[in-house]
Amino acid sequence: MSLTIKLHVTTSYLNLNLNTSKNTTKVANFKVKLRTKPIYHCDPLLSVVSNNSAMHASALPGQPAIRSSLIDPDGGALVDLVVPESKKASKALEAESLPKVNLTKVDLEWVHVVSEGWASPLRGFMREDQYLQSLHFNSLRTQDGSVVNMSLPIVLAIDDETKERIGSLPNGVAWT
């Protein structure tokens, strides 16, 4: 078995005279050739053209278009559980009829994380099967069979009495 390693070392603290035609330095009995130009001349995701004093992205026919570097959300679709302004009154009325569970500050932060989609594809706190997958496999298997990285369990610590009270409800609970 052979192993080849190509190493490129750049430093900003070497005292180099860049005006000389020969850019070799002897370091610890090794002859090292240093590059004075950057390896990468442009951002591969964005093609930028200079127009006198202004910089703009090229949009001419035949020119490369701007490519997005955004990745798809885990689970395929972004989960956004924030209630729109138009439905807030009806949802507040619905929440009044649900059983209440007291939250700590940390629990409230997790509600915030889940509701804004940062824990996508979760739509609430983890159930037991999701919790065990997260602990043992550092991932969740979604209903369509895909696997999503989820190494941190997002759970709500409640006692048995509260679990019995809210466990069979189809619509959930109101957080207080």
Contact map, one row per residue, 1 for C-alpha under 8 A:
11100000000000000000000000000000000000000000000000000000000000000000000000000000000000000000000000000000000000000000000000000000000000000000000000000000000000000000000000000000
11110000000000000000000000000000000000000000000000000000000000000000000000000000000000000000000000000000000000000000000000000000000000000000000000000000000000000000000000000000
11111000000000000000000000000000000000000000000000000000000000000000000000000000000000000000000000000000000000000000000000000000000000000000000000000000000000000000000000000000
01111100000000000000000000000000000000000000000000000000000000000000000000000000000000000000000000000000000000000000000000000000000000000000000000000000000000000000000000000000
00111110000000000000000000000000000000000000000000000000000000000000000000000000000000000000000000000000000000000000000000000000000000000000000000000000000000000000000000000000
00011111000000000000000000000000000000000000000000000000000000000000000000000000000000000000000000000000000000000000000000000000000000000000000000000000000000000000000000000000
00001111100000000000000000000000000000000000000000000000000000000000000000000000000000000000000000000000000000000000000000000000000000000000000000000000000000000000000000000000
00000111110000000000000000000000000000000000000000000000000000000000000000000000000000000000000000000000000000000000000000000000000000000000000000000000000000000000000000000000
00000011111000000000000000000000000000000000000000000000000000000000000000000000000000000000000000000000000000000000000000000000000000000000000000000000000000000000000000000000
00000001111100000000000000000000010000000000000000000000000000000000000000000000000000000000000000000000000000000000000000000000000000000000000000000000000000000000000000000000
00000000111111000000000000000000000000000000000000000000000000000000000000000000000000000000000000000000000000000000000000000000000000000000000000000000000000000000000000000000
00000000011111000000000000000000000000000000000000000000000000000000000000000000000000000000000000000000000000000000000000000000000000000000000000000000000000000000000000000000
00000000001111100000000000000000000000000000000000000000000000000000000000000000000000000000000000000000000000000000000000000000000000000000000000000000000000000000000000000000
00000000001111110000000000000000000000000000000000000000000000000000000000000000000000000000000000000000000000000000000000000000000000000000000000000000000000000000000000000000
00000000000011111000000000000000000000000000000000000000000000000000000000000000000000000000000000000000000000000000000000000000000000000000000000000000000000000000000000000000
00000000000001111100000000000000000000000000000000000000000000000000000000000000000000000000000000000000000000000000000000000000000000000000000000000000000000000000000000000000
00000000000000111111000000000000000000000000000000000000000000000000000000000000000000000000000000000000000000000000000000000000000000000000000000000000000000000000000000000000
00000000000000011111101000000000000100000000000000000000000000000000000000000000000000000000000000000000000000000000000000000000000000000000000000000000000000000000000000000000
00000000000000001111100000000000000000000000000000000000000000000000000000000000000000000000000000000000000000000000000000000000000000000000000000000000000000000000000000000000
00000000000000001111111000000000000000000000000000000000000000000000000000000000000000000000000000000000000000000000000000000000000000000000000000000000000000000000000000000000
00000000000000000111111000000000000000000000000000000000000000000000000000000000000000000000000000000000000000000000000000000000000000000000000000000000000000000000000000000000
00000000000000000001111100000000000000000000000000000000000000000000000000000000000000000000000000000000000000000000000000000000000000000000000000000000000000000000000000000000
00000000000000000101111110000000111000000000000000000000000000000000000000000000000000000000000000000000000000000000000000000000000000000000000000000000000000000000000000000000
00000000000000000000011111000011110000000000000000000000000000000000000000000000000000000000000000000000000000000000000000000000000000000000000000000000000000000000000000000000
00000000000000000000001111100011110000000000000000000000000000000000000000000000000000000000000000000000000000000000000000000000000000000000000000000000000000000000000000000000
00000000000000000000000111111111000000000000000000000000000000000000000000000000000000000000000000000000000000000000000000000000000000000000000000000000000000000000000000000000
00000000000000000000000011111111000000000000000000000000000000000000000000000000000000000000000000000000000000000000000000000000000000000000000000000000000000000000000000000000
00000000000000000000000001111100000000000000000000000000000000000000000000000000000000000000000000000000000000000000000000000000000000000000000000000000000000000000000000000000
00000000000000000000000001111110000000000000000000000000000000000000000000000000000000000000000000000000000000000000000000000000000000000000000000000000000000000000000000000000
00000000000000000000000001111111000000000000000000000000000000000000000000000000000000000000000000000000000000000000000000000000000000000000000000000000000000000000000000000000
00000000000000000000000111101111100000000000000000000000000000000000000000000000000000000000000000000000000000000000000000000000000000000000000000000000000000000000000000000000
00000000000000000000000111100111110000000000000000000000000000000000000000000000000000000000000000000000000000000000000000000000000000000000000000000000000000000000000000000000
00000000000000000000001110000011111000000000000000000000000000000000000000000000000000000000000000000000000000000000000000000000000000000000000000000000000000000000000000000000
00000000010000000000001110000001111100000000000000000000000000000000000000000000000000000000000000000000000000000000000000000000000000000000000000000000000000000000000000000000
00000000000000000000001000000000111111000000000000000000000000000000000000000000000000000000000000000000000000000000000000000000000000000000000000000000000000000000000000000000
00000000000000000100000000000000011111000000000000000000000000000000000000000000000000000000000000000000000000000000000000000000000000000000000000000000000000000000000000000000
00000000000000000000000000000000001111100000000000000000000000000000000000000000000000000000000000000000000000000000000000000000000000000000000000000000000000000000000000000000
00000000000000000000000000000000001111111000000000000000000000000000000000000000000000000000000000000000000000000000000000000000000000000000000000000000000000000000000000000000
00000000000000000000000000000000000011111000000000000000000000000000000000000000000000000000000000000000000000000000000000000000000000000000000000000000000000000000000000000000
00000000000000000000000000000000000001111110000000000000000000000000000000000000000000000000000000000000000000000000000000000000000000000000000000000000000000000000000000000000
00000000000000000000000000000000000001111110000000000000000000000000000000000000000000000000000000000000000000000000000000000000000000000000000000000000000000000000000000000000
00000000000000000000000000000000000000011111011000000000000000000000000000000000000000000000000000000000000000000000000000000000000000000000000000000000000000000000000000000000
00000000000000000000000000000000000000011111111000000000000000000000000000000000000000000000000000000000000000000000000000000000000000000000000000000000000000000000000000000000
00000000000000000000000000000000000000000111111000000000000000000000000000000000000000000000000000000000000000000000000000000000000000000000000000000000000000000000000000000000
00000000000000000000000000000000000000000011111000000000000000000111100000000000000000000000000000000000000000000000000000000000000000000000000000000000000000000000000000000000
00000000000000000000000000000000000000000111111100000000100000001110000000000000000000000000000000000000000000000000000000000000000000000000000000000000000000000000000000000000
00000000000000000000000000000000000000000111111110000000110000011100000000000000000000000000000000000000000000000000000000000000000000000000000000000000000000000000000000000000
00000000000000000000000000000000000000000000011111000011110000000000000000000000000000000000000000000000000000000000000000000000000000000000000000000000000000000000000000000000
00000000000000000000000000000000000000000000001111100011110000000000000000000000000000000000000000000000000000000000000000000000000000000000000000000000000000000000000000000000
00000000000000000000000000000000000000000000000111111111000000000000000000000000000000000000000000000000000000000000000000000000000000000000000000000000000000000000000000000000
00000000000000000000000000000000000000000000000011111111000000000000000000000000000000000000000000000000000000000000000000000000000000000000000000000000000000000000000000000000
00000000000000000000000000000000000000000000000001111110000000000000000000000000000000000000000000000000000000000000000000000000000000000000000000000000000000000000000000000000
00000000000000000000000000000000000000000000000001111110000000000000000000000000000000000000000000000000000000000000000000000000000000000000000000000000000000000000000000000000
00000000000000000000000000000000000000000000000001111111000000000000000000000000000000000000000000000000000000000000000000000000000000000000000000000000000000000000000000000000
00000000000000000000000000000000000000000000000111111111100000000000000000000000000000000000000000000000000000000000000000000000000000000000000000000000000000000000000000000000
00000000000000000000000000000000000000000000000111100111110000000000000000000000000000000000000000000000000000000000000000000000000000000000000000000000000000000000000000000000
00000000000000000000000000000000000000000000011110000011111000000100000000000000000000000000000000000000000000000000000000000000000000000000000000000000000000000000000000000000
00000000000000000000000000000000000000000000001110000001111100111100000000000000000000000000000000000000000000000000000000000000000000000000000000000000000000000000000000000000
00000000000000000000000000000000000000000000000000000000111110111000000000000000000000000000000000000000000000000000000000000000000000000000000000000000000000000000000000000000
00000000000000000000000000000000000000000000000000000000011111100000000000000000000000000000000000000000000000000000000000000000000000000000000000000000000000000000000000000000
00000000000000000000000000000000000000000000000000000000001111100000000000000000000000000000000000000000000000000000000000000000000000000000000000000000000000000000000000000000
00000000000000000000000000000000000000000000000000000000000111110000000000000000000000000000000000000000000000000000000000000000000000000000000000000000000000000000000000000000
00000000000000000000000000000000000000000000000000000000011111111000000000000000000000000000000000000000000000000000000000000000000000000000000000000000000000000000000000000000
00000000000000000000000000000000000000000000001000000000011001111100000000000000000000000000000000000000000000000000000000000000000000000000000000000000000000000000000000000000
00000000000000000000000000000000000000000000011000000000011000111110000000000000000000000000000000000000000000000000000000000000000000000000000000000000000000000000000000000000
00000000000000000000000000000000000000000000111000000000110000011111000000000000000000000000000000000000000000000000000000000000000000000000000000000000000000000000000000000000
00000000000000000000000000000000000000000000110000000000000000001111100000000000000000000000000000000000000000000000000000000000000000000000000000000000000000000000000000000000
00000000000000000000000000000000000000000000100000000000000000000111110000000000000000000000000000000000000000000000000000000000000000000000000000000000000000000000000000000000
00000000000000000000000000000000000000000000100000000000000000000011111000000000000000000000000000000000000000000000000000000000000000000000000000000000000000000000000000000000
00000000000000000000000000000000000000000000000000000000000000000001111100000000000000000000000000000000000000000000000000000000000000000000000000000000000000000000000000000000
00000000000000000000000000000000000000000000000000000000000000000000111110000000000000000000000000000000000000000000000000000000000000000000000000000000000000000000000000000000
00000000000000000000000000000000000000000000000000000000000000000000011111011000000000000000000000000000000000000000000000000000000000000000000000000000000000000000000000000000
00000000000000000000000000000000000000000000000000000000000000000000001111111100000000000000000000000000000000000000000100000000000000000000000000000000000000000000000000000000
00000000000000000000000000000000000000000000000000000000000000000000000111111100000000000000000000000000000000000000000110000000000000000000000000011000000000000000000000000000
00000000000000000000000000000000000000000000000000000000000000000000000011111100000000000000000000000000000000000000000110000000000000000000010001110000000000000000000000000000
00000000000000000000000000000000000000000000000000000000000000000000000111111100000000000000000000000000000000000000000010000000000000000000000000000000000000000000000000000000
00000000000000000000000000000000000000000000000000000000000000000000000111111110000000000000000000000000000000000000000110000000000000000000000000000000000000000000000000000000
00000000000000000000000000000000000000000000000000000000000000000000000011111111000000000000000000000000000000000000100110000000000000000000000000000000000000000000000000000000
00000000000000000000000000000000000000000000000000000000000000000000000000001111100000000000000000000000000000000011100111100000000000000000000000000000000000000000000000000000
00000000000000000000000000000000000000000000000000000000000000000000000000000111110000000000000000000000000000000011100000000000000000000000000000000000000000000000000000000000
00000000000000000000000000000000000000000000000000000000000000000000000000000011111000000000000000000000000000000111100000100000000000000000000000000000000000000000000000000000
00000000000000000000000000000000000000000000000000000000000000000000000000000001111100000000000000000000000000000011000000000000000000000000000000000000000000000000000000000000
00000000000000000000000000000000000000000000000000000000000000000000000000000000111110110010000000000000000000000000000000000000000000000000000000000000000000000000000000000000
00000000000000000000000000000000000000000000000000000000000000000000000000000000011111110000000000000000000000000000000000000000000000000000000000000000000000000000000000000000
00000000000000000000000000000000000000000000000000000000000000000000000000000000001111110000000000000000000000000000000000000000000000000000000000000000000000000000000000000000
00000000000000000000000000000000000000000000000000000000000000000000000000000000000111111000000000000000000000000000000000000000000000000000000000000000000000000000000000000000
00000000000000000000000000000000000000000000000000000000000000000000000000000000001111111110000000000000000000000000000000000000000000000000000000000000000000000000000000000000
00000000000000000000000000000000000000000000000000000000000000000000000000000000001111111111000000000000000000000000000000000000000000000000000000000000000000000000000000000000
00000000000000000000000000000000000000000000000000000000000000000000000000000000000001111111100000000000000000000000000000000000000000000000000000000000000000000000000000000000
00000000000000000000000000000000000000000000000000000000000000000000000000000000000000111111110000000000000000000000000000000000000000000000000000000000000000000000000000000000
00000000000000000000000000000000000000000000000000000000000000000000000000000000001000111111111000000000000000000000000000000000000000000000000000000000000000000000000000000000
00000000000000000000000000000000000000000000000000000000000000000000000000000000000000011111111100000000000000000000000000000000000000000000000000000000000000000000000000000000
00000000000000000000000000000000000000000000000000000000000000000000000000000000000000001111111110000000000000000000000000000000000000000000000000000000000000000000000000000000
00000000000000000000000000000000000000000000000000000000000000000000000000000000000000000111111111000000000000000000000000000000000000000000000000000000000000000000000000000000
00000000000000000000000000000000000000000000000000000000000000000000000000000000000000000011111111000000000000000000000000000000000000000000000000000000000000000000000000001100
00000000000000000000000000000000000000000000000000000000000000000000000000000000000000000001111111000000000000000000000000000000000000000000000000000000000000000000000000000100
00000000000000000000000000000000000000000000000000000000000000000000000000000000000000000000111111100000000000000000000000000000000000000000000000000000000000000000000000000000
00000000000000000000000000000000000000000000000000000000000000000000000000000000000000000000011111110000000000000000000000000000000000000000000000000000000000000000000000011100
00000000000000000000000000000000000000000000000000000000000000000000000000000000000000000000000011111000000000000000000000000000000000000000000000000000000000000000110000001100
00000000000000000000000000000000000000000000000000000000000000000000000000000000000000000000000001111100000000000000000000000000000000000000000000000000000000000000000000001111
00000000000000000000000000000000000000000000000000000000000000000000000000000000000000000000000000111110000000000000000000000000000000000000000000000000000000000100000000001111
00000000000000000000000000000000000000000000000000000000000000000000000000000000000000000000000000011111000000000000000000000000000000000000000000000000000000000000000000000011
00000000000000000000000000000000000000000000000000000000000000000000000000000000000000000000000000001111111100000000000000000000000000000000000000000000000000000000000000000011
00000000000000000000000000000000000000000000000000000000000000000000000000000000000000000000000000000111111100000000000000000000000000000000000000000000000000000000000000000000
00000000000000000000000000000000000000000000000000000000000000000000000000000000000000000000000000000011111110000000000000000000000000000000000000000000000000000000000000000000
00000000000000000000000000000000000000000000000000000000000000000000000000000000000000000000000000000011111111000000000000000000000000000000000000000000000000000000000000000000
00000000000000000000000000000000000000000000000000000000000000000000000000000000000000000000000000000011111111100000000000000000000000000000000000000000000100000000000000000000
00000000000000000000000000000000000000000000000000000000000000000000000000000000000000000000000000000011111111110000000000000000000000000000000000000000000000000000000000000000
00000000000000000000000000000000000000000000000000000000000000000000000000000000000000000000000000000000111111111000000000000000000000000000000000000000000000000000000000000000
00000000000000000000000000000000000000000000000000000000000000000000000000000000000000000000000000000000011111111100000000000000000000000000000000000000010000000000000000000000
00000000000000000000000000000000000000000000000000000000000000000000000000000000000000000000000000000000001111111110000000010000000000000000000000000000000000000000000000000000
00000000000000000000000000000000000000000000000000000000000000000000000000000000000000000000000000000000000111111111000000000000000000000000000000000000000000000000000000000000
00000000000000000000000000000000000000000000000000000000000000000000000000000000000000000000000000000000000011111111111000000000000000000000000000000000000000000000000000000000
00000000000000000000000000000000000000000000000000000000000000000000000000000000100000000000000000000000000001111111111101111000000000000000000000000000000000000000000000000000
00000000000000000000000000000000000000000000000000000000000000000000000000000011110000000000000000000000000000111111110000110000000000000000000000000000000000000000000000000000
00000000000000000000000000000000000000000000000000000000000000000000000000000011110000000000000000000000000000011111110000000000000000000000000000000000000000000000000000000000
00000000000000000000000000000000000000000000000000000000000000000000000000000111100000000000000000000000000000001111111111000000000000000000000000000000000000000000000000000000
00000000000000000000000000000000000000000000000000000000000000000000000000000000000000000000000000000000000000001111111100000000000000000000000000000000000000000000000000000000
00000000000000000000000000000000000000000000000000000000000000000000000000000000000000000000000000000000000000001100111111000000000000000000000000000000000000000000000000000000
00000000000000000000000000000000000000000000000000000000000000000000000011101110000000000000000000000000000000000100111111100000000000000000000000000000000000000000000000000000
00000000000000000000000000000000000000000000000000000000000000000000000001111110000000000000000000000000000000000000101111100000000000000000000000000000000000000000000000000000
00000000000000000000000000000000000000000000000000000000000000000000000000000010000000000000000000000000000000000100101111111100000000000000000000000000000000000000000000000000
00000000000000000000000000000000000000000000000000000000000000000000000000000010100000000000000000000000000000000110000111111000000000000000000000000000000000000000000000000000
00000000000000000000000000000000000000000000000000000000000000000000000000000000000000000000000000000000000000100110000001111100000000000000000000000000000000000000000000000000
00000000000000000000000000000000000000000000000000000000000000000000000000000000000000000000000000000000000000000100000001111110000000000000000000000000011100000000000000000000
00000000000000000000000000000000000000000000000000000000000000000000000000000000000000000000000000000000000000000000000001011111111000000000000000000000111100000000000000000000
00000000000000000000000000000000000000000000000000000000000000000000000000000000000000000000000000000000000000000000000000001111111000000000000000000000001000000000000000000000
00000000000000000000000000000000000000000000000000000000000000000000000000000000000000000000000000000000000000000000000000000111111100000000000000000000000000000000000000000000
00000000000000000000000000000000000000000000000000000000000000000000000000000000000000000000000000000000000000000000000000000111111110000000000000000000000000000000000000000000
00000000000000000000000000000000000000000000000000000000000000000000000000000000000000000000000000000000000000000000000000000111111111000001000000000000000000000000000000000000
00000000000000000000000000000000000000000000000000000000000000000000000000000000000000000000000000000000000000000000000000000111111111100000000000000000111000000000000000000000
00000000000000000000000000000000000000000000000000000000000000000000000000000000000000000000000000000000000000000000000000000001111111110000000000000000000000000000000000000000
00000000000000000000000000000000000000000000000000000000000000000000000000000000000000000000000000000000000000000000000000000000111111111111100000000000000000000000000000000000
00000000000000000000000000000000000000000000000000000000000000000000000000000000000000000000000000000000000000000000000000000000011111111111000000000111100000000000000000000000
00000000000000000000000000000000000000000000000000000000000000000000000000000000000000000000000000000000000000000000000000000000001111111100000000000011100000000000000000000000
00000000000000000000000000000000000000000000000000000000000000000000000000000000000000000000000000000000000000000000000000000000000111111100000000000000000000000000000000000000
00000000000000000000000000000000000000000000000000000000000000000000000000000000000000000000000000000000000000000000000000000000000011111111000000000010000000000000000000000000
00000000000000000000000000000000000000000000000000000000000000000000000000000000000000000000000000000000000000000000000000000000000011111111000000001111000000000000000000000000
00000000000000000000000000000000000000000000000000000000000000000000000000000000000000000000000000000000000000000000000000000000000011001111100000111110000000000000000000000000
00000000000000000000000000000000000000000000000000000000000000000000000000000000000000000000000000000000000000000000000000000000010011001111110000111100000000000000000000000000
00000000000000000000000000000000000000000000000000000000000000000000000000000000000000000000000000000000000000000000000000000000000010000011111011110000000000000000000000000000
00000000000000000000000000000000000000000000000000000000000000000000000000100000000000000000000000000000000000000000000000000000000000000001111111110000000000000000000000000000
00000000000000000000000000000000000000000000000000000000000000000000000000000000000000000000000000000000000000000000000000000000000000000000111111000000000000000000000000000000
00000000000000000000000000000000000000000000000000000000000000000000000000000000000000000000000000000000000000000000000000000000000000000000011111000000000000000000000000000000
00000000000000000000000000000000000000000000000000000000000000000000000000000000000000000000000000000000000000000000000000000000000000000000111111100000000000000000000000000000
00000000000000000000000000000000000000000000000000000000000000000000000000100000000000000000000000000000000000000000000000000000000000000000111111110000000000000000000000000000
00000000000000000000000000000000000000000000000000000000000000000000000000100000000000000000000000000000000000000000000000000000000000000011110011111000000000000000000000000000
00000000000000000000000000000000000000000000000000000000000000000000000001100000000000000000000000000000000000000000000000000000000000000011110001111100000000000000000000000000
00000000000000000000000000000000000000000000000000000000000000000000000001000000000000000000000000000000000000000000000000000000000000000111000000111110000000000000000000000000
00000000000000000000000000000000000000000000000000000000000000000000000000000000000000000000000000000000000000000000000000000000000001000111000000011111100000000000000000000000
00000000000000000000000000000000000000000000000000000000000000000000000000000000000000000000000000000000000000000000000000000000000001101110000000001111100000000000000000000000
00000000000000000000000000000000000000000000000000000000000000000000000000000000000000000000000000000000000000000000000000000000000001100100000000000111110000000000000000000000
00000000000000000000000000000000000000000000000000000000000000000000000000000000000000000000000000000000000000000000000000000100001001100000000000000111111000000000000000000000
00000000000000000000000000000000000000000000000000000000000000000000000000000000000000000000000000000000000001000000000000001100001000000000000000000001111100000000000000000000
00000000000000000000000000000000000000000000000000000000000000000000000000000000000000000000000000000000000000000000000000001110001000000000000000000000111110000000000000000000
00000000000000000000000000000000000000000000000000000000000000000000000000000000000000000000000000000000001000000000000000001100000000000000000000000000011111000000000000000000
00000000000000000000000000000000000000000000000000000000000000000000000000000000000000000000000000000000000000000000000000000000000000000000000000000000001111100000000000000000
00000000000000000000000000000000000000000000000000000000000000000000000000000000000000000000000000000000000000000000000000000000000000000000000000000000000111110110000000000000
00000000000000000000000000000000000000000000000000000000000000000000000000000000000000000000000000000000000000000000000000000000000000000000000000000000000011111110000000000000
00000000000000000000000000000000000000000000000000000000000000000000000000000000000000000000000000000000000000000000000000000000000000000000000000000000000001111111000000000000
00000000000000000000000000000000000000000000000000000000000000000000000000000000000000000000000000000000000000000000000000000000000000000000000000000000000000111111100000000000
00000000000000000000000000000000000000000000000000000000000000000000000000000000000000000000000000001000000000000000000000000000000000000000000000000000000001111111111000000000
00000000000000000000000000000000000000000000000000000000000000000000000000000000000000000000000000000000000000000000000000000000000000000000000000000000000001111111111000000000
00000000000000000000000000000000000000000000000000000000000000000000000000000000000000000000000000000000000000000000000000000000000000000000000000000000000000011111111100000000
00000000000000000000000000000000000000000000000000000000000000000000000000000000000000000000000000100000000000000000000000000000000000000000000000000000000000001111111100000000
00000000000000000000000000000000000000000000000000000000000000000000000000000000000000000000000000100000000000000000000000000000000000000000000000000000000000000111111110011000
00000000000000000000000000000000000000000000000000000000000000000000000000000000000000000000000000000000000000000000000000000000000000000000000000000000000000000111111110000000
00000000000000000000000000000000000000000000000000000000000000000000000000000000000000000000000000000000000000000000000000000000000000000000000000000000000000000001111111000000
00000000000000000000000000000000000000000000000000000000000000000000000000000000000000000000000000000000000000000000000000000000000000000000000000000000000000000000011111111000
00000000000000000000000000000000000000000000000000000000000000000000000000000000000000000000000000000000000000000000000000000000000000000000000000000000000000000000000111110000
00000000000000000000000000000000000000000000000000000000000000000000000000000000000000000000000000000000000000000000000000000000000000000000000000000000000000000000000011111000
00000000000000000000000000000000000000000000000000000000000000000000000000000000000000000000000001000000000000000000000000000000000000000000000000000000000000000000010011111100
00000000000000000000000000000000000000000000000000000000000000000000000000000000000000000000001001111000000000000000000000000000000000000000000000000000000000000000010010111110
00000000000000000000000000000000000000000000000000000000000000000000000000000000000000000000001101111000000000000000000000000000000000000000000000000000000000000000000000011111
00000000000000000000000000000000000000000000000000000000000000000000000000000000000000000000000000011110000000000000000000000000000000000000000000000000000000000000000000001111
00000000000000000000000000000000000000000000000000000000000000000000000000000000000000000000000000011110000000000000000000000000000000000000000000000000000000000000000000000111
